[in-house]
Amino acid sequence: MRQALGDTRRLVQTAAVASLPAPIGGWNTADGLSAMPPLDAVLMDNFTPEEAGVFLRGGDELFATGMSGAVETLVEFVSPTVNQLLAASDGNVYNATTGTPALIGSGFTNAQWQYANYNGFGFFANGQDTVQQWDGTTLSNSTFSGTTLADLDNVTAVRNRVWFVQKDSGVAWYGPIAGVTGALTSFNVGEIARGGKLVKVDQWSRDAGDGMDDFTVFVMSTGRCLIYQGDPAATFTLVGSFEAPEPIGKRCTTNIGGELVLITEGGYFTMSDIMVGQIRPQDALSSKIRDAVTEAFQAGGSLDGWSVHLSADNRKIIVNYPISAIEFRQHVFNTVTKAWGRWLSRNTYSITIFDNELYGGFAGGEIYRIEAGVVDQSRSNANIEGYCIQAFNTLEGFAPGARYKNITMIQPFIEGSGTINCTVGLLTDYQIRNLESNLNILNPGGLPWEQYTFVNWEDWVLPWGDDVGGVSQLNLSANVIGSAFAVALDADTNQSLRWYSANLTVKPGGI
């Protein structure tokens, strides 16, 4: 009898509470499911990882319409007196500053303009039409001389000069110091680069300022980066020639503080890493999403629309990329936490910052203010659909000695700005095969998730109350047995949503 009582005592199951933070480490496509850090995410679509939690992306609001064709170029003109929003589509150029586009130029061969602000002028180059200049009032042919201006397909302001790229060559052209007109001077980097075409000239200010240590960077189609210091009309010294993967598109660089970021077919790199030879995918800024970058390049690497941008608050690097001629997505990098997410259903052909806000050019001749509002007006006021699956966690220490655990309750901490419906799910044992593009639908034409029954997981529909800004702390019953678990969140809402953490009630599983 004494032995029997002892056996009974050994079978008593005690519960523990595991507190799992939201996956603020961001999207991870590099590590295996069983090796992924617990703060990372298997999937992070339309969510952005922040320091405090994971936030559903904002919507977009219509700003301007009426332009002909897709808005393939969108730029901010900055002068000492005005800031203006300029757009190009279907051979036309518009001043869209007021939200009512005014035609300022027409009859151009293409709308893939590269652009630079310099000394009160904006310069446009597309490699087919004569370089254009904008003074805030009039768009006209540039008055630079010395070469055929229609052969110039990229433009950048570097230090005290305007630099142009001559298409299909290794030749750059630079203007006079502080000059917006006058004779251009050629600078041939083709021989030094040992082949390839010049794609982009940019400035790298390692101290985040404008000083004597600023570099001029020449990016070749082969990926080779030539770094010079000084002024080309005086002492222009080659600092070094460095290998990198091939760049993608002509809008392949952006500056953040004292760093220059380059997007390539092998990943997204800083110039500092390239300079010291760290050019493998696992060395890149995009190392955690390197498989996703490869997939994106394979789908749309030859298409127009690739570009990289720094948000107005310097907290995000946004890589815009096409996966078809009409569908675009964005890889989004948090510059503070170094975490990645992905935006879907945002078909922006072009992106720019205007008056410290993000704007996108769309296929139907519209411009939308991005990350504004809580629905996508570009999709007929559709809700924002977000999908996020945190890394699987074996919950070691919460059921010592137990091979299997039994999750009996989940308590999500999710904040909403109003009445929201979302689905909270619990996946087990690295099984994500049924989660394709939408957690509500397991396969095209299939039943909603709620109508499927599997041994290894459960889900719940979580209604919000009417309190604005409240944090949900509901206790949701479960009876899920497995050895590794991942909380999944599916949102389809027209309200803001923030996921902070989730508590799991854990018991030893099995008999």
N, C-alpha and C positions, 0 to 999 in steps of 0.2 A: 504493500500500500504506500509506503514511504517513497519507493522508487517511482511509482506511478504519478504521485504528486509532483516529484521532481521533473518528470517528463512534461507534465502540463505547464509547469512554470517556464520551461525552456521554449515553449511554443507561444508564449505571450508576446504580442507584437506592440512595440512602442513607436509612436509617431514622432517625427522630427520635421522641422520646417526649414526648407532650403530657399534662400532668397537669391533669385537670379536677376541681376541687373539687365536692362535692355542692352542689345548688342551695339554699344557705342564704339566698339572697335571697327565697325563697318563691314562691308561686303568682302568676302574672302573666297576667291576661286582658285587659289594656289595650293592650299593645304587640303589633305584628305579629310573626310568627315570625322574620322576618329582622332585626328591630330590637330584639329582646329582649336585655337585659343577660345576660352569660354565667352569672351566679350565680343567675338566676331559673329558674322551672320552668314549663313548659307545662301540666303537670298535677301536682297534689300532693294526692292523696286518701288520707286516713288516715295521712298523714305530717305531722310538725310540724317546721318549720325552727328550728334552734337555732344558737348560735354555732359549735359544733364540728362540726356535721353535720346530717343529716336523720334524725329519729327516727320509727319507727313508733309510732303512738299506743298507749296502754295499753288494757286490756280493762275489763270491769265485773264487779263481784261483787254478788250478791244480798244486800241488807241487811234488807229487810222486805217482807212480802207479806200478802195477806188483805184489802186495802182494796177497796171496791166501785167499779169503774169506773176510768177513767184518772185518774192523779194529776196534776191540772191546776195545783195550787199546792203548792209545797214551800218552806218557810221555816225559818230558824233563829231561835228565840226566845233572846234574850240578856238576862239580868238580873244584878244583882250576885251572885247566889247560884247560878244554874244556867244551862246551855246546853241547849236542847231542840230536837228536830227535829219540826216540825209539818207535816201534810200534809192536803190537801183533795181529795176525789173524790166525784162522784155525790151531792152534797148533804150530805156528811158531812165532819167535821173530826176528825183523829186526832193523838194524841201518839205519834210513832213513834221516840222517842229510844232505846229499848232494842232496837229491831229487831222487837218484837212490838207492832203498832199497837193503841192503846187509844182507843176512841171517846170523844170529848169534846164533840161537838156533832153534831146531825143535823137533817134536815128543811129544809135551806137550799135556795134556789131554784137556785143555780149554784155551781160550784167555782172560778170565776175570781176569786179574792180577790186584792186588792192589800194590801200588808202593811207595817207599820213598827214597829220597837222604839222605845219611849220611856219613860224613867223607871220601869223595872221592869215595864212592861206591853207587851203586843203588841196592835196594833190591826189588824182585818181590815175591809175595805170591798169590796163587790161591786156596788153600784148597784141592788140589788133587795131585799136583806135588811138588817135593822137592823145597823149597825156593831157588830162583836163585839170584846170585849177579853179578853185572856188574862193571868192573873197568875202562871202557872207551875203552877197547880192546877185552876183553874176557868175555863171559857169562858162568858161571859155577855154580855148586851146592854150596850153602852157607856152610860155615864151622862152623856155630853155632852148638851147641850140647845141650843135656839135654832133648830133646823131639823129637817126630817124626815131622820133618820139613814139611812133606807133609800135616800135619793136620792144618797148619797155613794158614789162609785165609785173613788176613789183616795185614798191616804193616804201622807204622808211626814213624817218628823221633820226640821224645819229650824231650826237654831240651838236656841232654848229653847222651841219650840212644836211642837205637832202641827198639821199642815195637811191639810185634806180638799178634794177636788174634787167639786163638785156636777155630776152627770151632765147632759149635753146643755145646758150653759150656759157662761157665761164667769165663773162665780162660784167663788171659793175661800172656805173657812171655816177660821179658825184658833182654837186654844184658848188659855187663859190661859198665862202664862209658867210653865214647869215643871208645867203642869196635865195631869192625866189624867182630869179630870172638870170640870164647870162649863159655862158658857154659851160657845158658839161665836160668833165675830164674822165677818161676811161681808166679803169684799174682792172687788169686781167689776173684772175686768180686760178684760171684753168690749168696752167702748167704746174703751179705749186700744188694744186689739189690732185694732180695726176689723174685727170679725167673727171667726167661727170659734168652736169650743168649746174650753174648757180641758181639756187631757189630763193634764198632770202638773205638780206643783210639786216642785222639788228644790233642793238646796243646792249652791252652787259655792264651794268654798274655794280661792281662787287660790294661797294659800301653803301648802296641804296641812294646814292647821291649823284651829282654831276661834277666830276672832278678829273684830275690828271690820270687817275688809275682806271678810268673807263676804257672798256675794250670795244672794238668793232668786230663783230662775228659774221663770218661768211659761211652759210650753210649750203652744202652741195647736195645734188640729187643722190649721190652715192652714200651720203651720211657723213662724209668727212666735214669737219668744222675747222675753219681757219680763224685763228684769233690774233688780232693785231692791236697794238697799242700806239697811241700818238695820233698825228694828223697826216693825211695822205699827201699834203702839199709841203710838209716839212719832214719830220722824222716819223715814219710809219714802220714800226718794228714788228716782225712776225714773232709772236709769243710762242706759238706752237700749232701743229696740225694734228688733229685728234679724230679718231674713228668713232662712229656711232652708227646705229641702224639707219636705213633710208628714211628721210622725213616724209610726212604725209601732207600733201597739199602745199599751197603757198602761204596759208595762214597758220603756220606751224609753230609759232613762238609767242610767248607772252612773258612780261617781266613781273616779278613779284618781289618787292623790296630790293635786295641786292642780288637777286637770282634771276636767271633766264631759263625758262622751261621750254623744251623742245618735244613735240609729239612725233613719234616715229612708228614704223611698222613693228618694231620690237619692244615698244613700251614708251612711256612718258618719262623723260629724263631731265634732270637739272644740268646746266652747263658745268657746274662744279664737279658732278660725278663723271661727266664725259671727259673732263680735263684730266682726271686721275685714272681713267681707264675702266671705270665701273659702268659697262655698257651691256651687261647681260640682263635679261628680263627680270631676274631676281634682284638686281641692283637698282632697278628703276624706281621712280616715285610711284609707279603703278604696280609695284611688285606683288601686292596682295590680290590684284585683279588681272594678273598677266594673262591668264587663259581667256578672260573676257575681252582683253585688248586684241589678242590674236583672233578671236572669233569675229570681232567687229571689223578688223582689217580684212579678213577673208571675205566677209559679206559685202563690204563697200569701200575697200581701199582705193579703188580706181575711180570713185565717184566724187563729184564736187560737193562741197559742204563741210568738209573737215575744217575745224578751227578750234583754237584754245583761247580762253578768256579768263581774266581775273575779275571777280565780282567787285562791286563798288566798295564794299566794306573790307575787302582783302581777306575774307574768311573762306572763300570758295574758289577753286579752279574748276572751270567747266569746259569739258571737251565735247564739242558738238560733232556727231558723226552720223553718216547715212548708212542704213542697211539695205536700202533700195533707192531708186530715183525719187521716191515720194515719201519715204519713211525715215525719220531721224530719231536718234536717241542721244542722251547725254551721260557721260561719266562725270561724277561730281566728287571733288576732293575737298575735305575739310582741312584747311591749312593749319588749324590749331591742333586738332587731334590726330591728323594724318590718316584719317579714315575715309573710305570710299562708299558711295552709293550710286544708284543708277536712276535716272528719270526716263520714264516711258510716256508715250502718247503726247509728246511735245514736238511736233514736226516743224522745227525751226530751220529754215534754209540758212539763216544768218543771225548773229547775235551781236549786240553792242551794249555799252553803258551810255546812258543819256541822263543828265541831271541826277546822277547817283542812283539810277534805277536800271534794271535789266530789261532790255527790249529784244523781241525776236521778229524776224521777217518770215511770213508764211506763204503757202503756195497760192492762195487766192488773191494775192495783192494786198494782204492785210499786214499791219504791224500790231503786235500785242505786247502789253506790259507784262513781263514774266514775274512769277512769284508775287502775284497781286490777287487778292480775293481768295475765295475758297472753292470755286468751280472753274472749269476750263471753258471760257466763252468761245475759244477756238474749236471746241468740240460740241457746240450747241448747248452750252451750259451744263456739260456732263460733270458728274461727281468725280472727285479724285479717287482713283483706285490704287491702293498701296498694298504691297505684299512683303512681309518680312518674316524670315525664319531664323531664329538664333542658332548658334552652334549647339551641337548635341553635347550633353553633359551627363557623365556617369554618376553624378551625385555621390562620389566617394566620401565617406565619413558620415553620411546621414543614415545609412543602414549597414553598419559594420558587419562584414562577414557574409552579407547576403549577395548572391549572384544576381538576383532579380529584385527590383523594387516595385512597390505598389503606390502609385500616386492617387490619393483619395480626394484631394481638393486642390484647386488652383485659385489664387487671389491676385488678379492683375491690377497693377497701378497704372491707369491710363487716364489722361486728362483730355477733356473735350470742351469745345467752346459753346456747345448747345446740345440738342438731342441728336445722338449718333447711334447708329447700329453698326457693329463690327463683329467679326467672328474671331474668337480666341481658340486656338487648337493646340493639341499636345501630340507631337510626333515621337515615335520610339524607334530605337535600334537602327538608326541611319536610313530609315525608309522614307524617301522623298520622291519615289518614282511616280506617285499619283499627283504630285503638285507640279503642274506644268506652268501655265501662264496665269492662272487665277485659282486661288484657294477655294473659291466657291464652286468651281466646276472641275471635276477630276479629269475629264476628257471631253473633246468636242461632242456635243449632243448627249452627254451623260447626265446623270442625276446630280442635283446639288449635293455638296459635301454632307449636309445634314441628313441626307436620306441613305447614305452608305453606312454599312455596319462592318467594322473590322475589329479584330480582337485587340489590336495594338494601340488604338487611339480613340479619343473622344473629342468632341468639340462643343462649343456653346455659342449661342447668339447673345451678345451682351448689350442690353438697352441702356442708354444714358437717361438720367433725369433731366429736368428742365433747367437745372442750375448752371449758369454760365461759368466756365472755368473750373468746374468741379473735378476732383480726382476720384475715379471709380475705385472702390475697395470691396467689391462684391466677392463673396465666397462661392465658388462654383464647384459643385460636386463632380467627382470623377471616380473611375475605377479602372485605372490603366496600369498594366504590368509590363515591365521591360527592364533593360539594363542601361539604356541611355535615352535621354529625353531632350526634346527641343520645343520651346514655346513658339507658336506661329501666330501671327496677327494678320488678319485680312480686313482691310478697310475699304469701304465704298461709300463715301460721305461727302457732303457739302459743308462740312464744318472742320475747323482745325483739330488736330489730334496729336497727342504726344504720349509716347510709351516710356515709362520710367523703369519699371521692374515687374517681377511676378514672384509670388511666394508659392512654393509647392509643398504640400503635406505629404511626407514620405514615410512609408512603412516597409519592412522587409517583405518581399513578394514570395510567391510559390506556396507550397504546402508546408 
